[in-house]
Amino acid sequence: MINGVFVLQEFPVSMERVQISSQPDPQTPSGALIDVPRYLGNLPFRVWMKMQDIVQNTPVILDPNTANPHLVLSDDLTSLRWSENKQPVPDNPERFDDYSCVLGSEGFNSGTHCWDVEVKESLCWSLGVTTASNQRKRYYFFITDDVWCVQHHESPFRSPVTKFGFCVEQNLDRVRVRLDCDRGTVSFSDPVTNTHLHTFTTTF
């Protein structure tokens, strides 16, 4: 892992190696599905992609075509917030309609992968791993089949009853998710205090 001091010291040199295209961001027609690779032509994403060989930690890019209509994604597709109002998005087969969920744009079927996710400003959150084939159009089936997650709900929210969910009582700033596809484990920990939260063992 690269510590923060090293990254800050190397950043001015790194920026000299980054070539930023001056091409304008592509425009998406209203009501159309988003072509994710083309859409991600914005400045923050291009900088991250150019720096992958220098900075080992890169952001998880969310897939806007899977996002529940109540979820508003940031312009660089690396964060989200919940809204009372539904977004005017098409009801395509990939999109979650009942469960407030969004998938990452990249899936995995082998190897070990790790992500740190910031949750400190959220009163209610669920974070985890699911299969690409999991049901997205019916609430009950999604939360009871092939979902391995940790979740935190402050009053007046209540945690849904799932056989794969693990409830975290303490307030956290970040959660680390570690997926080992070959060993069949999904582990969650608090990277701030280096505290293990829970590990699921399964067969993918």
Summary of the structure (lengths in Angstrom):
residues: 204
radius of gyration: 18.1
end to end distance: 27.3
largest distance: 50.9
contacts: 485
relative contact order: 0.12
helix: 17%
strand: 25%
